[in-house]
Amino acid sequence: MKNVLMLVLMLAVGLVTAGLADNKTQDKPGKGAVMPEMEKNLQTATFAGGCFWCVEADFEKLPGVVEAISGYTGGRGDNPTYENYGQKGHVEAVQVVYDPAKVSYQALLDYFWRHVDPTDPGGQFVDRGAQYRSVIFYHDAEQQRLAEASKLALEKSKRFSEPVVTEILPLTKFYRAEDYHQNYYQTHAVKYKYYRWNSGRDQFIQKVWGKAETGAAHAATDPPGDQKYAKPSDAELRKKLTPLQYQVTRKEGTEPAFKNEYWDNKKPGIYVDIVSGEPLFISTDKYDSGTGWPSFTKPLEPGNIVEREDRHLFYKRTEVRSKHGDSHLGHVFPDGPAPTGQRYCMNSAALRFIPMEDLEKEGYGKYLKLFGPEAAVKK
């Protein structure tokens, strides 16, 4: 029996060691191991502001927010579903997991007020009914104090001519919504954009708070018509992509180092998402990081880049995804060269390279000027 237990322990240790070795190269530009980062003291806040698709999308764009989860709370019945949560007295709400070292609860409150209509007692924008009303659910006495003070300050500011009716209630139990609703703004981008634009939410925010607020917070909520880089269906992707491309972009896979298409590519041109075609990086920002994957100091189009916290390994990393294609691209690390200090370490399988001489015919002619006046003339 002892021999069997010893064999099991040896196998377990071997698997862990192998897992670390497999990911070692991409996580660093050169020699030396990356020290696991300690778990941060994350905190949670809960807000209801109408359609939880929109509230989740807004908070996930706020620096310091780790995750936003759509769900139901505030009612009487247990285990609500999308079909019956309103009947049970619940509202659509979002739990915001955040790092207090990067964003305070007060900042979350200020952000919340700027993304709802706090004077509407009958719902939010196009969505009507008590299940869509705005509520701040506090988790402890300090959150209650800050929320009440924040509401009072908003009322005194006279920003709104009508009374501020947003409720401030204790959080009882939060029920996570169905998977279909999580990250809806990414998984159903076309439908979401049409819904959001027609809801009147952004128009209201711009009218009350100004254009800068909507521009900063809604990078993924452009008006209808910006569908040039929409993501194909899964069935189409399975036909279009190679097995490796599908594994990398849809399943967060990683290709072999030094055995991929673009790690040593030195030709001038741009790199686009293999799924959607949205422009991501340019050769002038590419450098040899020594990792065996194509690496860049910065994105060509920052608006097409979505960064998310990744805790799949034994330490925290920052995953990089494409905005329109929702493709897993790779990770970004703070160990790159000047001037940005960033290393966008990408998978070749998630990218398609378009040579400079083909930019015009491929529809990316506007980027020719980035290669100098001679390139623009040669188009």
C-alpha positions in Angstrom: 0.0 0.0 0.0 2.8 2.4 0.9 4.4 1.8 -2.5 1.1 2.6 -4.3 0.7 5.8 -2.3 4.3 6.8 -3.1 3.7 6.2 -6.8 0.6 8.4 -6.8 2.4 11.2 -5.1 5.3 11.0 -7.5 2.9 11.1 -10.5 1.1 14.2 -9.0 4.4 16.0 -8.5 5.4 15.2 -12.0 2.2 16.5 -13.5 2.5 19.8 -11.7 6.1 20.2 -12.6 5.3 19.4 -16.3 2.5 21.9 -16.3 4.8 24.6 -15.0 7.5 23.8 -17.6 5.0 23.9 -20.5 4.0 27.5 -19.6 7.4 28.7 -18.5 8.6 30.1 -21.8 5.6 32.3 -22.7 5.5 33.8 -19.2 8.9 35.4 -19.4 11.2 37.0 -22.0 14.4 35.3 -20.9 16.0 33.4 -18.1 14.7 33.1 -14.6 11.4 31.9 -13.1 8.3 34.1 -12.6 7.4 34.3 -8.9 3.7 33.4 -8.3 1.8 36.6 -7.4 -0.1 36.6 -4.1 -3.9 36.5 -4.1 -5.2 40.1 -3.8 -7.7 41.1 -1.2 -10.6 41.3 -3.7 -13.9 42.8 -2.6 -17.5 42.6 -4.0 -20.2 45.2 -4.7 -23.6 44.6 -6.1 -25.6 47.0 -8.3 -28.9 46.9 -10.3 -29.3 49.3 -13.1 -31.7 47.7 -15.6 -30.6 45.2 -18.2 -27.7 43.3 -16.6 -26.1 42.8 -20.0 -25.4 46.6 -20.1 -24.4 46.9 -16.4 -22.0 44.0 -16.7 -20.4 45.4 -19.9 -20.0 48.9 -18.3 -18.3 47.7 -15.1 -16.0 45.2 -16.9 -14.5 48.2 -18.7 -13.6 50.0 -15.4 -9.9 49.6 -14.5 -9.6 47.7 -11.2 -12.6 45.5 -11.8 -11.7 41.9 -12.0 -15.0 40.4 -13.0 -18.7 41.4 -13.3 -21.3 38.7 -12.9 -25.0 39.0 -14.1 -27.6 37.6 -11.8 -30.8 38.1 -9.7 -31.3 39.3 -6.2 -33.6 41.3 -3.9 -36.6 38.9 -4.1 -38.4 36.4 -2.0 -38.2 33.1 -4.0 -35.2 30.8 -4.2 -33.4 29.7 -7.4 -34.9 32.3 -9.8 -34.5 31.8 -13.5 -34.8 34.3 -16.4 -38.3 33.1 -16.9 -39.6 33.7 -13.3 -37.2 36.1 -11.5 -39.6 39.0 -11.8 -42.5 37.0 -10.4 -40.3 36.2 -7.4 -39.6 39.8 -6.8 -36.0 39.8 -7.9 -34.2 42.4 -10.0 -31.5 42.0 -12.6 -28.3 42.8 -10.9 -24.5 42.5 -11.3 -21.9 41.6 -8.8 -18.7 43.5 -9.3 -15.5 41.8 -8.0 -12.8 44.5 -7.7 -9.4 45.2 -6.4 -9.6 47.9 -3.8 -6.0 48.8 -4.3 -6.9 49.9 -7.9 -10.5 51.2 -7.6 -12.4 52.2 -4.4 -16.0 51.4 -3.6 -16.6 55.2 -3.8 -15.3 55.2 -7.3 -17.7 52.3 -8.2 -20.6 54.3 -6.8 -19.6 57.4 -8.8 -19.3 55.1 -11.9 -22.7 53.5 -11.2 -24.5 56.9 -11.0 -23.2 57.9 -14.4 -24.5 54.8 -16.1 -28.1 54.7 -15.0 -31.2 56.9 -14.7 -31.5 57.3 -10.9 -34.7 59.3 -11.3 -36.8 56.5 -12.9 -38.9 54.4 -10.4 -40.5 52.3 -13.1 -37.4 50.6 -14.7 -34.5 51.7 -16.8 -34.7 53.1 -20.3 -36.6 50.8 -22.7 -37.0 48.1 -20.0 -40.0 48.7 -17.8 -41.1 47.0 -14.6 -39.9 46.6 -11.0 -37.4 44.0 -12.0 -35.4 46.6 -13.9 -35.3 49.3 -11.3 -32.0 50.7 -10.0 -30.8 49.5 -6.6 -27.5 49.6 -4.7 -27.2 46.5 -2.6 -24.7 47.0 0.3 -22.7 44.1 1.7 -21.7 45.7 5.0 -22.2 48.8 7.1 -19.4 50.7 5.4 -20.9 50.2 2.0 -24.2 51.3 3.3 -22.7 54.5 4.7 -20.9 55.3 1.5 -23.9 54.5 -0.7 -26.2 56.7 1.3 -23.7 59.6 1.4 -23.1 59.2 -2.3 -26.9 59.4 -3.1 -27.3 62.5 -0.9 -24.4 64.2 -2.6 -25.9 63.4 -6.0 -29.2 64.9 -4.9 -27.5 68.0 -3.6 -25.6 68.5 -6.9 -28.9 69.2 -8.7 -27.6 67.2 -11.6 -31.2 66.0 -12.1 -34.4 68.0 -11.8 -36.3 65.0 -10.6 -35.8 63.2 -7.2 -33.2 60.4 -7.0 -35.2 57.3 -6.4 -32.5 54.6 -6.5 -33.0 52.3 -3.5 -30.2 51.3 -1.1 -30.9 47.8 0.3 -29.0 45.1 2.2 -27.8 42.2 0.0 -29.5 39.0 1.0 -28.6 36.3 -1.6 -27.3 36.7 -5.1 -28.2 34.1 -7.7 -25.9 33.9 -10.7 -27.8 34.1 -14.0 -27.7 31.4 -16.7 -24.4 31.1 -18.6 -26.2 32.4 -21.7 -26.3 35.9 -20.0 -22.7 36.0 -18.9 -20.5 38.3 -21.1 -23.5 38.7 -23.4 -22.0 41.8 -24.9 -19.1 39.6 -26.2 -20.8 36.3 -27.0 -23.7 38.0 -28.8 -22.1 41.2 -29.9 -24.3 42.0 -32.8 -27.6 41.5 -30.9 -26.2 43.3 -27.9 -25.1 46.4 -29.8 -28.5 46.7 -31.5 -30.3 46.3 -28.2 -28.1 48.8 -26.4 -28.3 51.4 -29.1 -32.1 51.2 -29.3 -32.5 51.2 -25.5 -31.6 54.8 -25.2 -29.2 54.2 -22.4 -26.1 55.8 -24.1 -28.1 58.7 -25.4 -29.3 59.5 -21.9 -25.8 59.2 -20.5 -24.3 61.5 -23.1 -27.1 64.0 -22.6 -26.6 64.1 -18.8 -22.9 63.5 -18.4 -21.3 64.4 -21.7 -19.8 62.5 -24.6 -16.5 61.7 -22.8 -18.3 59.5 -20.4 -19.9 57.3 -23.1 -16.8 57.2 -25.1 -14.6 56.0 -22.3 -17.0 53.4 -20.9 -18.6 51.9 -24.0 -15.7 50.9 -26.2 -17.7 47.8 -27.3 -21.1 49.4 -27.7 -20.7 51.3 -31.0 -23.9 52.2 -32.9 -25.3 49.7 -35.4 -23.3 49.7 -38.6 -19.9 48.9 -37.0 -20.3 45.2 -37.9 -17.4 44.9 -40.3 -15.5 42.7 -37.9 -18.3 40.5 -36.6 -17.5 37.0 -35.4 -18.8 34.1 -37.5 -20.9 31.3 -36.0 -19.2 28.4 -34.3 -20.1 26.1 -37.2 -18.5 28.5 -39.7 -15.4 28.8 -37.5 -14.9 25.0 -37.4 -14.9 25.0 -41.2 -12.7 28.1 -41.6 -10.1 27.5 -38.9 -7.5 24.7 -38.6 -7.7 22.6 -35.5 -4.9 24.5 -33.9 -6.4 27.9 -34.7 -9.7 26.8 -33.2 -8.1 25.4 -30.1 -6.2 28.6 -29.5 -8.9 31.2 -30.3 -12.0 29.4 -28.9 -10.5 27.2 -26.2 -7.7 29.5 -24.9 -5.0 27.1 -26.1 -1.3 27.8 -26.6 0.8 26.8 -29.6 4.4 25.6 -29.4 7.1 28.1 -29.0 9.5 28.6 -31.9 7.3 26.4 -34.0 4.6 28.8 -35.1 4.2 30.9 -38.2 5.0 34.5 -37.1 7.5 34.3 -34.2 10.4 35.2 -36.5 8.5 37.1 -39.2 10.3 40.3 -40.1 8.2 41.5 -43.0 6.4 44.9 -42.9 2.7 44.6 -42.5 -0.1 44.3 -40.0 -1.6 41.4 -38.0 -5.3 40.9 -37.8 -7.6 38.6 -35.9 -7.9 35.3 -37.8 -11.5 35.1 -36.8 -12.9 38.6 -37.4 -10.2 40.4 -39.4 -10.0 43.3 -37.0 -6.6 45.0 -37.0 -4.6 44.2 -33.9 -0.8 44.8 -34.3 1.7 46.2 -36.7 5.2 45.0 -37.6 6.8 48.3 -36.5 5.9 47.5 -32.9 7.1 43.8 -33.2 10.3 42.8 -31.5 12.2 39.6 -30.6 11.3 38.8 -27.0 13.2 35.5 -27.0 10.1 33.6 -26.1 9.4 32.0 -29.4 6.1 33.8 -29.9 5.3 37.0 -31.9 5.6 39.8 -29.4 4.6 43.5 -29.7 5.2 46.6 -27.5 1.6 47.9 -28.0 -1.5 47.3 -30.1 -2.2 48.9 -33.4 -5.8 49.5 -32.4 -6.2 49.6 -28.6 -10.0 49.7 -29.0 -9.8 46.2 -30.5 -8.0 44.7 -27.5 -9.8 43.4 -24.4 -7.7 42.5 -21.3 -9.0 40.1 -18.7 -7.5 38.6 -15.5 -6.4 35.0 -16.0 -6.0 32.8 -13.0 -5.8 29.4 -14.8 -2.3 28.8 -13.6 -0.7 29.2 -10.2 -0.4 33.0 -10.5 -2.3 35.9 -12.1 -1.8 36.8 -15.7 -3.5 39.2 -18.0 -5.2 37.6 -21.0 -5.6 39.4 -24.3 -8.7 38.9 -26.4 -10.0 40.6 -29.5 -13.0 42.9 -29.2 -15.1 41.8 -32.1 -14.0 38.2 -32.6 -13.7 37.5 -28.9 -10.6 35.4 -29.8 -8.1 34.4 -27.2 -4.9 36.0 -28.6 -2.3 35.5 -25.8 -1.2 37.5 -22.7 0.4 40.8 -21.9 3.3 41.1 -19.5 4.9 44.2 -17.9 8.5 43.2 -19.0 8.7 44.6 -22.5 11.2 47.2 -23.8 10.8 51.0 -23.8 8.8 53.1 -24.4 5.8 51.1 -23.2 7.4 48.4 -21.0 4.8 46.0 -22.3 5.1 42.6 -24.0 2.0 41.5 -25.9 2.9 37.8 -26.3 0.6 36.5 -29.0 -0.2 33.1 -30.6 0.5 33.0 -34.3 -2.5 30.8 -34.7 -4.8 33.6 -33.6 -3.4 36.0 -36.2 -3.4 36.6 -39.9 -0.5 38.6 -41.4 -1.2 41.0 -44.2 1.9 42.2 -46.0 2.3 46.0 -46.5 1.9 45.6 -50.3 -1.4 43.9 -49.8 -3.0 46.3 -47.4 -4.9 48.3 -50.0 -6.5 45.4 -51.8 -7.3 43.7 -48.5 -9.2 46.8 -47.3 -6.6 48.1 -44.8 -5.1 50.9 -46.9 -5.4 53.5 -44.2 -2.5 51.9 -42.4 -0.1 52.4 -45.3 0.9 55.8 -44.0 2.3 54.2 -40.9 5.1 52.7 -42.9 6.3 56.1 -44.2 5.5 58.3 -47.3 7.2 55.9 -49.7 4.9 53.1 -48.7 1.8 55.3 -49.2 3.0 56.2 -52.7 3.6 52.6 -53.7 0.0 51.5 -52.8 
